Amino acid sequence: MIRFGKCGLFASDSRFGTNKLKYPIHSLVVFDSENKVIPVAWVIAPRFSRGDAYWWMRALCN
């Protein structure tokens, strides 16, 4: 899991090949004031490249 943002309040985790179609699953979570995890988004795509990830992560941040 990669944490980033102000005080590491936003985290990202990727799983590859864990579903029936073998698509990558990318989970985005945030942390509350008690440092508990709250899932906010899942992205399932037929491929996962740096450019694709940058595009949708930037859209979520905006």
DSSP file (Angstrom, degrees, kcal/mol; ACC not computed):
  #  RESIDUE AA STRUCTURE BP1 BP2  ACC     N-H-->O    O-->H-N    N-H-->O    O-->H-N    TCO  KAPPA ALPHA  PHI   PSI    X-CA   Y-CA   Z-CA
    1    1 A M              0   0    0      0, 0.0     2,-0.5     0, 0.0    12,-0.2   0.000 360.0 360.0 360.0 135.4    0.0    0.0    0.0
    2    2 A I  E     -A   12   0A   0     10,-2.6    10,-2.2     2,-0.0     2,-0.4  -0.928 360.0-159.4-109.0 125.5    1.3    3.4   -0.9
    3    3 A R  E     +A   11   0A   0     -2,-0.5     2,-0.3     8,-0.2     8,-0.2  -0.864  23.6 149.0-105.3 138.5    0.3    6.4    1.3
    4    4 A F  E     +A   10   0A   0      6,-3.1     6,-1.8    -2,-0.4     2,-0.1  -0.925  23.7  66.7-154.9 178.8    0.4    9.9    0.0
    5    5 A G  S >  S-     0   0    0     -2,-0.3     3,-1.8     3,-0.2     2,-0.4  -0.400  97.7 -15.4  93.0-176.8   -1.3   13.3    0.4
    6    6 A K  G >  S-     0   0    0      1,-0.3     3,-1.0     2,-0.1    -2,-0.1  -0.452 138.6 -13.4 -64.1 118.7   -1.3   15.6    3.4
    7    7 A C  G 3  S-     0   0    0     -2,-0.4    -1,-0.3     1,-0.2    -2,-0.1   0.708 119.6 -72.3  60.4  23.6   -0.1   13.5    6.4
    8    8 A G  G <  S+     0   0    0     -3,-1.8    -1,-0.2     1,-0.1    -3,-0.2   0.868  87.6 147.6  65.1  37.5   -0.6   10.3    4.4
    9    9 A L    <   +     0   0    0     -3,-1.0    22,-1.7    -6,-0.1     2,-0.4   0.554  56.8  60.2 -82.0  -7.4   -4.4   10.5    4.5
   10   10 A F  E     -AB   4  30A   0     -6,-1.8    -6,-3.1    20,-0.2     2,-0.3  -0.973  66.5-177.7-124.8 132.8   -4.9    8.9    1.1
   11   11 A A  E     -AB   3  29A   0     18,-2.9    18,-2.1    -2,-0.4     2,-0.4  -0.925  10.9-158.8-134.3 158.0   -3.7    5.4    0.2
   12   12 A S  E     +AB   2  28A   0    -10,-2.2   -10,-2.6    -2,-0.3     2,-0.3  -0.988   8.4 179.6-137.0 142.4   -3.6    3.2   -2.9
   13   13 A D  E     - B   0  27A   0     14,-2.0    14,-2.9    -2,-0.4     2,-0.4  -0.997  10.4-155.4-144.5 140.2   -3.3   -0.6   -3.3
   14   14 A S  E     - B   0  26A   0     -2,-0.3     2,-0.4    12,-0.2    12,-0.2  -0.927   5.6-170.4-120.1 142.4   -3.3   -2.8   -6.4
   15   15 A R  E     - B   0  25A   0     10,-2.7    10,-3.0    -2,-0.4     2,-0.5  -0.999   9.7-160.7-127.9 132.6   -4.2   -6.4   -6.9
   16   16 A F        -     0   0    0     -2,-0.4     7,-0.1     8,-0.2    -2,-0.0  -0.954  68.2  -1.4-119.4 130.6   -3.4   -8.2  -10.1
   17   17 A G  S    S+     0   0    0     -2,-0.5    -1,-0.2     6,-0.3     6,-0.1   0.699  87.7 120.2  73.6  20.5   -5.1  -11.5  -11.3
   18   18 A T        +     0   0    0      5,-0.4     2,-0.2    -3,-0.1    -1,-0.1   0.464  61.3  66.1 -97.3  -0.6   -7.3  -12.0   -8.2
   19   19 A N  S >  S-     0   0    0      4,-0.3     3,-1.4    -4,-0.1     6,-0.0  -0.706  96.0 -99.7-115.5 171.3  -10.6  -11.9  -10.0
   20   20 A K  T 3  S+     0   0    0      1,-0.3    -1,-0.1    -2,-0.2     0, 0.0   0.841 122.1  44.8 -58.6 -38.0  -12.2  -14.2  -12.6
   21   21 A L  T 3  S-     0   0    0      2,-0.1    -1,-0.3     1,-0.0    -3,-0.0   0.469 106.3-124.6 -87.8  -1.9  -11.2  -12.1  -15.6
   22   22 A K    <   +     0   0    0     -3,-1.4    -5,-0.1     1,-0.2    -2,-0.1   0.754  57.5 152.0  63.7  26.3   -7.7  -11.5  -14.3
   23   23 A Y        -     0   0    0     -7,-0.1    -5,-0.4     1,-0.1    -4,-0.3  -0.593  52.1-103.8 -82.2 148.5   -8.1   -7.7  -14.6
   24   24 A P        -     0   0    0      0, 0.0    21,-1.4     0, 0.0     2,-0.5  -0.517  31.8-154.1 -70.5 140.1   -6.1   -5.5  -12.2
   25   25 A I  E     -BC  15  44A   0    -10,-3.0   -10,-2.7    -2,-0.2     2,-0.5  -0.975   7.2-166.8-116.9 126.7   -8.1   -4.0   -9.3
   26   26 A H  E     -BC  14  43A   0     17,-2.6    17,-2.5    -2,-0.5     2,-0.4  -0.966   5.0-160.9-117.8 123.1   -7.0   -0.8   -7.8
   27   27 A S  E     -BC  13  42A   0    -14,-2.9   -14,-2.0    -2,-0.5     2,-0.5  -0.851   2.7-161.4-106.7 137.3   -8.4    0.3   -4.4
   28   28 A L  E     +BC  12  41A   0     13,-2.8    12,-2.7    -2,-0.4    13,-1.6  -0.972  16.0 174.0-117.1 131.2   -8.3    3.8   -3.0
   29   29 A V  E     -BC  11  39A   0    -18,-2.1   -18,-2.9    -2,-0.5     2,-0.3  -0.926  17.1-152.5-132.6 156.8   -8.8    4.4    0.7
   30   30 A V  E     -BC  10  38A   0      8,-2.4     8,-2.8    -2,-0.3     2,-0.4  -0.861  17.3-128.3-122.2 162.5   -8.7    7.4    3.0
   31   31 A F  E     - C   0  37A   0    -22,-1.7     6,-0.2    -2,-0.3     2,-0.0  -0.932  17.3-144.2-114.4 134.3   -7.9    7.5    6.7
   32   32 A D    >   -     0   0    0      4,-2.2     3,-2.0    -2,-0.4     6,-0.0  -0.155  42.7 -82.5 -83.9-173.8  -10.2    9.2    9.3
   33   33 A S  T 3  S+     0   0    0      1,-0.3    -1,-0.1     2,-0.1    -2,-0.0   0.726 132.1  52.0 -65.4 -21.6   -9.0   11.1   12.4
   34   34 A E  T 3  S-     0   0    0      2,-0.1    -1,-0.3     0, 0.0     3,-0.1   0.267 119.6-110.2 -95.5  10.5   -8.6    7.8   14.3
   35   35 A N    <   +     0   0    0     -3,-2.0     2,-0.3     1,-0.2    -2,-0.1   0.759  69.3 147.4  65.6  28.2   -6.5    6.3   11.5
   36   36 A K        -     0   0    0      1,-0.0    -4,-2.2     2,-0.0     2,-0.3  -0.707  50.1-112.3 -91.1 147.6   -9.3    3.9   10.5
   37   37 A V  E     -C   31   0A   0     -2,-0.3    -6,-0.2    -6,-0.2    -1,-0.0  -0.620  28.1-173.0 -86.6 135.4   -9.6    3.0    6.8
   38   38 A I  E     -C   30   0A   0     -8,-2.8    -8,-2.4    -2,-0.3     2,-0.2  -0.973  20.7-137.2-125.0 113.8  -12.5    4.1    4.7
   39   39 A P  E     +C   29   0A   0      0, 0.0   -10,-0.2     0, 0.0     3,-0.1  -0.512  28.6 169.1 -70.7 136.1  -12.7    2.7    1.1
   40   40 A V  E     +     0   0A   0    -12,-2.7     2,-0.3     1,-0.4   -11,-0.2   0.628  55.8   8.4-121.1 -23.0  -13.7    5.4   -1.4
   41   41 A A  E     -C   28   0A   0    -13,-1.6   -13,-2.8     2,-0.0     2,-0.4  -0.989  46.0-161.7-161.0 149.6  -13.1    3.9   -4.9
   42   42 A W  E     -C   27   0A   0     -2,-0.3     2,-0.5   -15,-0.2   -15,-0.2  -0.998  11.2-161.9-130.8 137.5  -12.3    0.8   -6.8
   43   43 A V  E     -C   26   0A   0    -17,-2.5   -17,-2.6    -2,-0.4     2,-0.5  -0.982   5.6-174.8-122.3 124.2  -11.0    0.8  -10.4
   44   44 A I  E     +C   25   0A   0     -2,-0.5   -19,-0.2   -19,-0.2    -2,-0.0  -0.981  16.5 166.1-117.8 122.9  -11.2   -2.3  -12.5
   45   45 A A        -     0   0    0    -21,-1.4    -2,-0.0    -2,-0.5     3,-0.0  -0.954  47.4-121.0-138.0 153.5   -9.6   -2.0  -15.9
   46   46 A P  S    S+     0   0    0      0, 0.0     2,-0.3     0, 0.0    -1,-0.1   0.727 101.3  12.9 -67.9 -20.0   -8.5   -4.4  -18.7
   47   47 A R        -     0   0    0    -23,-0.1     2,-0.4   -24,-0.1   -24,-0.0  -0.968  67.4-145.2-148.0 163.5   -4.9   -3.1  -18.4
   48   48 A F        +     0   0    0     -2,-0.3     2,-0.3     4,-0.0   -23,-0.0  -0.888  28.1 158.2-138.0 105.6   -3.0   -1.0  -15.9
   49   49 A S     >  -     0   0    0     -2,-0.4     4,-2.3     1,-0.1     5,-0.2  -0.808  52.5-106.4-121.8 166.0   -0.4    1.4  -17.1
   50   50 A R  H  > S+     0   0    0     -2,-0.3     4,-2.4     1,-0.2     5,-0.2   0.894 118.7  51.7 -58.6 -42.5    1.2    4.5  -15.5
   51   51 A G  H  > S+     0   0    0      1,-0.2     4,-1.9     2,-0.2    -1,-0.2   0.898 109.8  48.6 -63.5 -41.8   -0.6    6.8  -17.9
   52   52 A D  H  > S+     0   0    0      2,-0.2     4,-1.9     1,-0.2     5,-0.3   0.927 112.1  48.7 -63.9 -45.3   -4.0    5.3  -17.2
   53   53 A A  H  X S+     0   0    0     -4,-2.3     4,-2.3     1,-0.2     5,-0.3   0.910 110.0  51.8 -62.5 -43.0   -3.5    5.4  -13.4
   54   54 A Y  H  X S+     0   0    0     -4,-2.4     4,-2.1    -5,-0.2    -1,-0.2   0.900 107.3  54.4 -60.7 -41.2   -2.4    9.1  -13.6
   55   55 A W  H  X S+     0   0    0     -4,-1.9     4,-1.6     1,-0.2    -2,-0.2   0.947 115.2  35.2 -61.1 -52.5   -5.5   10.0  -15.6
   56   56 A W  H  X S+     0   0    0     -4,-1.9     4,-1.9     2,-0.2    -1,-0.2   0.821 116.1  54.0 -78.8 -28.1   -8.1    8.6  -13.2
   57   57 A M  H  X S+     0   0    0     -4,-2.3     4,-2.0    -5,-0.3    -1,-0.2   0.897 109.6  48.9 -69.2 -37.8   -6.3    9.5  -10.0
   58   58 A R  H  X S+     0   0    0     -4,-2.1     4,-1.9    -5,-0.3    -2,-0.2   0.902 109.4  52.8 -65.5 -39.6   -6.0   13.1  -11.1
   59   59 A A  H  < S+     0   0    0     -4,-1.6    -2,-0.2    -5,-0.2    -1,-0.2   0.892 109.6  49.0 -62.0 -39.9   -9.7   13.1  -11.9
   60   60 A L  H  < S+     0   0    0     -4,-1.9    -1,-0.2     1,-0.2    -2,-0.2   0.885 110.1  50.8 -67.4 -38.4  -10.5   11.9   -8.4
   61   61 A C  H  <        0   0    0     -4,-2.0    -1,-0.2     1,-0.3    -2,-0.2   0.845 360.0 360.0 -68.9 -33.2   -8.2   14.5   -6.7
   62   62 A N     <        0   0    0     -4,-1.9    -1,-0.3    -5,-0.1    -2,-0.2   0.491 360.0 360.0 -75.7 360.0   -9.9   17.3   -8.7
